[in-house]
Amino acid sequence: MKQFIRDYLTFNKRERNGIVILLLIITLLLIYLNISDKFAKPEQVDFSKFEKEIAAFNADQQESDSVAIENSFTGNNNDSTINSFSLKAEYFTFNPNGLAPDDWKRLGLNDKQIHTIKNYEAKGGQFRTKEDVKKMYCIPAEQYSQLEPYIQVPSGEVHNVKKFPDNNLRTPNSGLRTLIELNSADSAYLTTIKGIGGFYAKAIIKYRQELGGFVSIEQLMEVWKFDKEKFDAIKNYLIVDETEIRKININTCTAAQLKHPYISWNMANAIVNYRNKHGKYKNLEEIKKTDLVDDETFRKLVYYLVLE
């Protein structure tokens, strides 16, 4: 046993010297690593130029957005897509009253033009003749001349927008088509539309309450089990009034108050935490800085948010 210990646990003079040198090297390395940071000068990186470029880009972007919004309401639309509408238009006979946005797009209109028309309808506007379409400032004369042969407004057809509650509502007669305002209709009147029974009427109202109101009739396809076939069958009998939308103030709300079909719990927390850290939001697009709100989500959410 002693011989075994002596063979494996004892070192000769040369080995001992090697161990001492190794320990000395390790000690010097540890000392160097601990004190080197105190003598090294940190490299200073100048971000000022980069920050100026970002600020300039953001300013240009905001200016472009402002011009686009202004043009959509004033009709000063220089978008080249209008000038080339005939290249992408798919013409078909249509009734402009309650025409779905996708169908307007097939006819060659762009998103800004469609938004203007839908705003006109939401405020009670209606097309009684072809000339009423011509009066829309968002449709240039050249474009109207291409659309005019395909416009059909049935003679004697009267378009009424029904707001609720209304104690004198009746099922629409043949020859009289009533456009139902989706944000104020109750389940009893929704069921007067062919294809909408009690189940779907309740589902529509439930989802409307969760959303805070519909901003487009296309959102009906987000209702559980509501497919495109059913939507196509009823879309010409519906209209939405965007003034009925219930909006959330993102500068005062809590995460719990941000409950919405388009907002996850993590997203709500991120929006509120960003506000708590950086102060109140100055514009709605700032919520995209949370990294959880992408462009598509923001496009759907923007109608339901407000700054106060």
PyMOL commands that set and color helices and strands:
alter all, ss='L'
color gray80, all
select helices_A, chain A and resi 2-9+13-39+48-74+80-83+85-88+101-106+111-122+130-134+141-150+187-190+198-211+217-222+228-237+242-244+256-258+265-278+284-290+295-304
alter helices_A, ss='H'
color red, helices_A
select strands_A, chain A and resi 159-162+177-181+238-239+248-249+305-306
alter strands_A, ss='S'
color yellow, strands_A
deselect
rebuild
show_as cartoon
